[in-house]
Amino acid sequence: MITIDRPLLTDTAHRLMADGKGLLAMDESTGTCNRRFGTAGIPQTEASRRAYRELLVSTPGLGRTISGAILFEETLHQRTRDDVLFTQVLEDAGIVPGIKVDLGAKPLAGHPGERVTEGLDGLRARLKAYFEKGARFAKWRAVFSIETGTPGPACIAANAHALARYTALCQEASLVPIVEPEVLMDGAHTLAECGEATHRVLHQVFEQLDQQGVVLEAMLLKPNMVLPGTDCPMQDDIDAVADATLACLLRAVPAAVAGIAFLSGGQPAALATVRLNAMHRRRGTVLVRSPWPLTFSFGRALQEPALAAWAGNDANRVAAQQALLHRATCNGAAVRGQYSPAMETA
């Protein structure tokens, strides 16, 4: 068992899983952020990225429904126009700053079409520096595609091992690790095929976490929802998705895990909220046996309306912040099972 500051880590994990709150994922790499800006006609510059991220972190009232914000390394060092670090702005709002630490998914040698996430080299030193800069949790993402024969055993094993080593290093550095094994929505796979692949991935991830001596009470899981592929002709209803997702998690995730925060994975913003709400309305059925709190850690499903409203124009700043706050409020209601479609027009 690794030596960790258990009280500090468990306290941070509980703050991140605060009732009625979730996480804002704003950790897009420079390339991803620039591509989204390009699509929206926004200049692809550091100044534009800083202005947009300042808009996000300084949204009034965001701390009422957002417990933590996952930042990209560039953002961790950025300041507001008034020369205040973004991390300080977040802390002043009651939001825990976090940091994405992986270096992205690369082709897995010998396994065409599959990827492994890199970034373990030098990670111990980087984690120490991130903690000193104000980060209190971290995130590492691994991706898995469902096609004929994939995800294969080698891909799952390589990513599970990397996730476990990252998690142990985070806990050593007093950062709460968020473990993100994402089975992608792309493809024509069925709901059942997604559930089977997600179970296989999670099973190996937790096996590797156990081998690395990770303290489950001091980590969070950020999984995909169990969904049919975007090209699947059979798009299952909300309740079927909720039941399949919860059943998969109950079979694969140990009860000791501090919490589960779902990724949105490219789902339309309102649909991700509806599906999250459905899981929390399963009281009296499968969810009553759920041993861990469930919340959201959405990126595009929180940000897209804000980015569209802003469009790179500072005159739209307030409208963009209102769009972000609206989506955060809807998801905060969903975490309590109290979301209603009427909220979208309220």
C-alpha positions in Angstrom: 0.0 0.0 0.0 1.4 3.4 -0.9 1.8 6.1 1.8 -0.7 8.9 1.2 -2.3 11.8 3.1 -5.6 10.0 3.3 -7.5 12.7 5.3 -6.6 15.4 2.7 -7.4 13.2 -0.3 -10.7 11.9 1.1 -11.7 15.5 2.0 -11.0 16.7 -1.5 -12.9 13.7 -3.0 -15.9 14.5 -0.8 -15.8 18.2 -1.9 -15.8 17.1 -5.5 -18.8 14.9 -5.0 -20.8 17.5 -3.0 -24.6 16.9 -3.3 -26.2 18.7 -6.2 -22.8 19.6 -7.8 -20.6 18.3 -10.6 -17.4 19.0 -12.4 -16.7 21.4 -15.3 -14.3 19.8 -17.8 -12.4 22.6 -19.5 -9.2 20.7 -20.1 -9.2 20.7 -23.9 -5.7 20.7 -25.4 -4.6 23.7 -27.4 -5.2 21.8 -30.6 -8.8 20.7 -29.6 -9.6 24.2 -28.4 -8.3 25.8 -31.6 -10.3 23.4 -33.7 -13.5 24.4 -31.9 -12.6 28.1 -32.2 -12.0 27.6 -35.9 -15.4 26.1 -36.4 -17.0 29.0 -34.6 -14.9 31.6 -36.5 -13.0 32.6 -33.4 -9.2 33.6 -33.7 -7.1 30.6 -32.7 -4.7 32.4 -30.4 -3.6 32.2 -26.8 -5.3 35.5 -26.1 -8.7 34.1 -27.3 -8.2 30.9 -25.3 -7.4 33.0 -22.2 -10.4 35.2 -22.7 -12.7 32.3 -23.1 -11.4 30.4 -20.1 -11.6 33.6 -18.0 -15.3 33.9 -19.0 -15.9 30.3 -17.8 -14.1 30.5 -14.4 -15.5 33.9 -13.5 -19.2 33.0 -14.2 -21.1 34.5 -11.2 -22.8 31.8 -9.1 -21.0 28.9 -10.8 -20.0 27.4 -7.5 -23.6 26.7 -6.6 -23.6 23.7 -9.0 -19.9 23.2 -9.9 -17.6 21.6 -7.3 -14.5 21.3 -9.4 -12.9 22.5 -12.7 -10.5 20.4 -14.8 -7.9 22.7 -16.4 -5.4 22.3 -19.2 -1.8 23.1 -18.3 -1.9 26.4 -20.1 -5.0 27.4 -18.1 -3.3 26.5 -14.8 -0.9 29.4 -15.3 -3.2 31.9 -16.8 -4.6 35.1 -15.1 -7.6 37.3 -15.4 -7.5 40.8 -16.9 -7.1 41.9 -13.3 -4.0 39.7 -12.9 -5.6 37.1 -10.6 -4.7 33.4 -11.2 -7.6 31.4 -12.5 -7.0 28.9 -9.8 -7.6 31.6 -7.2 -10.8 32.7 -8.9 -12.0 29.2 -8.7 -11.1 28.7 -5.1 -12.8 32.0 -4.2 -15.9 30.6 -5.8 -15.7 27.4 -3.8 -14.6 25.4 -6.8 -11.7 22.9 -6.5 -9.0 23.4 -9.3 -7.8 20.3 -11.1 -5.5 19.4 -14.0 -5.4 17.1 -16.9 -2.1 15.3 -16.8 -2.0 12.8 -19.7 -0.4 13.6 -23.0 -3.1 12.1 -25.2 -3.9 8.8 -26.9 -1.3 7.5 -29.4 -1.5 4.5 -31.8 -0.8 1.2 -30.0 2.0 -0.5 -31.7 1.0 -3.8 -33.3 -2.7 -3.1 -32.9 -4.1 -1.1 -35.8 -7.0 1.1 -34.8 -6.3 1.0 -31.1 -4.7 3.6 -28.9 -2.8 3.9 -25.6 -2.5 7.1 -23.6 1.0 8.4 -22.9 2.4 10.7 -20.3 3.9 8.6 -17.4 7.5 9.7 -18.1 8.3 12.5 -15.7 4.8 12.5 -14.2 5.9 12.4 -10.6 7.8 15.7 -11.0 4.9 17.3 -12.9 2.4 16.3 -10.3 4.5 17.9 -7.6 4.6 21.1 -9.6 0.8 21.0 -10.3 0.1 20.7 -6.6 2.4 23.7 -5.8 0.5 25.7 -8.5 -2.8 25.0 -6.7 -4.3 21.9 -8.3 -5.9 19.5 -5.9 -7.0 16.7 -8.3 -5.9 15.3 -11.6 -7.4 13.5 -14.6 -6.1 10.9 -17.0 -8.2 9.7 -20.0 -7.9 6.4 -21.9 -10.1 5.7 -25.0 -11.5 2.5 -26.4 -13.3 2.0 -29.7 -15.9 -0.7 -30.3 -15.4 -2.4 -33.7 -14.9 -6.0 -34.8 -12.4 -7.4 -32.3 -11.9 -4.2 -30.4 -11.3 -3.1 -27.7 -8.8 -6.0 -27.6 -7.0 -7.5 -24.6 -3.7 -5.8 -25.3 -5.3 -2.3 -25.6 -7.3 -2.8 -22.4 -4.3 -4.1 -20.5 -2.0 -1.3 -21.6 -4.4 1.5 -20.7 -5.5 -0.1 -17.5 -1.9 -0.4 -16.3 -1.2 3.2 -17.3 -4.3 4.4 -15.5 -3.3 2.5 -12.3 0.3 3.9 -12.3 -1.0 7.4 -12.8 -3.5 6.9 -10.0 -0.8 5.8 -7.5 1.5 8.7 -8.4 -1.4 11.1 -7.9 -2.2 9.8 -4.5 1.5 10.0 -3.6 1.5 13.7 -4.6 -1.7 14.4 -2.6 -3.8 14.9 -5.7 -7.1 13.1 -6.0 -7.0 11.0 -9.2 -9.9 10.9 -11.6 -9.7 7.7 -13.7 -11.3 8.2 -17.1 -11.7 5.0 -19.2 -13.9 6.1 -22.1 -15.6 3.7 -24.4 -16.4 5.9 -27.3 -19.8 6.5 -28.8 -18.5 6.4 -32.4 -19.7 3.4 -34.3 -22.8 1.2 -35.0 -22.5 -1.0 -31.8 -25.6 -1.8 -29.8 -26.4 -0.9 -26.2 -25.6 -4.4 -25.1 -22.2 -4.4 -27.0 -21.3 -1.1 -25.2 -22.2 -2.6 -21.9 -20.1 -5.6 -22.5 -17.1 -3.6 -23.6 -17.4 -1.1 -20.7 -17.6 -4.0 -18.2 -14.4 -5.6 -19.6 -12.6 -2.3 -19.5 -13.7 -1.4 -15.9 -12.9 -4.9 -14.7 -9.3 -4.7 -15.8 -8.9 -1.1 -14.7 -9.9 -2.0 -11.1 -7.8 -5.1 -11.2 -4.7 -3.0 -12.0 -5.7 -0.4 -9.4 -5.7 -3.1 -6.8 -2.3 -4.4 -7.9 -0.8 -0.9 -7.7 -2.1 -0.4 -4.1 -4.4 2.4 -4.9 -6.7 3.7 -2.1 -10.2 3.5 -3.7 -11.7 5.9 -1.1 -9.4 8.6 -2.4 -10.2 8.4 -6.1 -13.0 9.1 -8.5 -14.1 7.3 -11.6 -15.1 9.2 -14.8 -16.8 6.6 -17.1 -18.9 6.7 -20.2 -22.6 6.1 -20.0 -23.6 2.8 -21.6 -25.0 3.9 -24.9 -25.7 2.6 -28.4 -23.2 3.8 -31.0 -24.1 7.0 -32.8 -24.6 5.0 -36.1 -26.6 2.2 -34.5 -30.1 2.0 -36.0 -31.6 1.1 -32.6 -31.3 4.1 -30.3 -32.5 2.8 -26.9 -34.7 5.0 -24.7 -33.7 7.0 -21.6 -34.7 4.3 -19.1 -32.9 1.6 -21.0 -29.7 3.6 -21.0 -30.0 4.4 -17.3 -30.6 0.7 -16.4 -27.8 -0.6 -18.6 -25.3 2.0 -17.2 -26.2 1.3 -13.6 -26.2 -2.4 -14.0 -22.7 -2.3 -15.6 -21.3 -0.1 -12.9 -22.7 -2.3 -10.1 -21.0 -5.3 -11.6 -17.7 -3.7 -12.1 -17.0 -0.9 -9.7 -16.0 -1.6 -6.1 -18.2 0.0 -3.4 -15.2 1.8 -1.8 -14.8 4.2 -4.7 -15.4 7.7 -3.5 -17.7 8.7 -6.4 -18.6 8.4 -10.1 -18.7 11.5 -12.4 -20.0 10.7 -15.9 -18.4 12.1 -19.0 -20.7 13.4 -21.7 -18.7 12.0 -24.6 -20.2 14.1 -27.3 -23.9 13.7 -26.3 -26.2 16.6 -27.1 -26.2 18.8 -24.0 -29.9 18.4 -23.0 -29.8 14.6 -23.7 -26.9 14.1 -21.4 -28.8 15.9 -18.7 -31.9 13.8 -19.3 -30.0 10.6 -19.1 -28.2 11.7 -15.9 -31.6 12.6 -14.4 -33.0 9.2 -15.3 -30.3 7.4 -13.3 -31.1 9.4 -10.2 -34.8 8.7 -10.6 -34.2 4.9 -10.4 -34.9 5.1 -6.6 -36.7 2.0 -5.6 -35.1 0.0 -8.4 -31.4 -0.5 -9.1 -30.1 2.8 -7.9 -31.2 2.2 -4.3 -28.3 -0.3 -4.1 -25.8 2.1 -5.5 -22.9 2.4 -3.0 -21.3 5.5 -4.5 -22.6 9.0 -5.3 -23.2 9.8 -9.0 -22.6 13.1 -10.7 -21.4 14.7 -13.9 -18.0 15.8 -15.3 -19.2 17.3 -18.6 -17.1 19.2 -21.1 -18.9 19.9 -24.4 -22.3 19.3 -22.8 -21.6 22.2 -20.5 -19.5 24.4 -22.7 -21.0 24.3 -26.2 -23.9 26.7 -25.5 -21.6 29.1 -23.8 -19.0 29.0 -26.7 -21.8 29.5 -29.3 -23.2 32.5 -27.3 -19.7 34.1 -26.9 -18.5 33.6 -30.5 -15.3 35.4 -29.6 -17.0 38.7 -28.9 -16.5 40.3 -25.4 -19.9 42.0 -25.8 -21.5 38.5 -25.5 -19.6 37.7 -22.3 -22.7 37.9 -20.0 -24.9 35.9 -22.4 -22.2 33.2 -22.6 -21.9 33.0 -18.8 -25.7 32.8 -18.5 -25.7 29.9 -21.0 -23.0 28.0 -18.9 -24.8 28.7 -15.7 -28.1 27.4 -17.2 -26.5 24.1 -18.2 -24.8 23.7 -14.9 -28.1 24.4 -13.1 -29.9 21.8 -15.2 -27.3 19.2 -14.4 -27.3 20.1 -10.8 -31.0 19.4 -10.7 -30.5 16.1 -12.6 -28.0 15.0 -9.9 -30.9 15.2 -7.5 -33.4 13.6 -9.9 -35.3 16.9 -10.1 -34.6 17.9 -13.7 -37.5 18.7 -15.9 -37.5 19.6 -19.7 -39.4 22.7 -18.7 -36.2 24.0 -17.1 -34.8 24.4 -20.6 -37.1 27.3 -21.3 -37.5 28.7 -17.8 
